[in-house]
Amino acid sequence: MVGKFESRKDIAQELTESTAVRVGRIATIITTCVRDVAREVGDMLTDGLELRDAARRAREDEHERSREESIQEQRGGGTGQS
């Protein structure tokens, strides 16, 4: 027959083990969530940087085209196209 003390010890042990397992699962959920959020924020920033670079290249291309057209017009070699 199990005594009162041993019975309470077994209950405390079981409760402690159960709590540890649940805390571990919760920690895993939180860790996964933080990782996923960090990944999404990083991807969003990467997209923003790529868009900024594409816009910069487009401005540079437009500036270069305008400069070339201006040089052509100064030389009298305009194509007549707008």
C-alpha positions, 0 to 999 in steps of 0.5 A: 500500500502506498503511503500519503507522502509517496502518493503526494510525491508521485502527484507532484512529480507527474505535475512537474513532468507534465508542466515541463512538457507543456512549457517545452511545447509552448517554447517551441511554438514561440521560437517557431513564430519568432523565426517565421516573423524574422524571415518574413521581415527579412524577405520584406526588407529584401523586396524593398531593397530590390525595388529601390535598386530597380527604381534607381537603375530606371532613373539612371537609364532614363537620365542616360537616354535623355543625355544621349538624345540631347547629344544627338539633337545638338549634333543635328542627328535627331531621328525625329521620333519622340 
